[in-house]
Amino acid sequence: MILIDTNIFVDHLRGYKPAINFFESILEREDILFSAITESELVAGKDCEDFDKKEKLLHFLHTWEKIPVSNIIAIHAGDISRNHNISIPDSIIAATAILTKSELLTKNVGDFKNIENLKVREPY
């Protein structure tokens, strides 16, 4: 299983060629996840003030499985945030990856270093 961090989606939406190639390479895979917090972070972007752009984003995300923020994820994220001094959104993403036994793909590997039981790497 692979969990994709928000910044990878942002790169794709900005037209960054390595991100576009990455997403093209995973289109047929069924083991791709993202956190509901990623959807929130993406929808919070200014581009989503435009209804058509927001709909296009939501349609793109629908390609993969969204993992809701359950109570167990929220509690684990709180522990991660406290113990590693990282933001709540990042701790939710890390907790989601850990609890789904997924490898986290992110451009910010350093933000997630030293988190127990978290597998993390850069996708490109």
GICORMO-V104009 format. One line per field, one symbol per residue. phi: phi as a letter, one per 40 degrees, with the letter a starting at -180 (. if undefined). A space follows every 50 residues. Layout:
# GICORMO-V104009
phi->???
This chain:
# GICORMO-V104009
phi->.bbccdcccddcccgcddcccdcccbdccbbbbacdccdccccccddccc dccccccccccccbccbccccccccccccccccbfbccdccccccccccc fbccbacbdccbcgcdgbcaacca
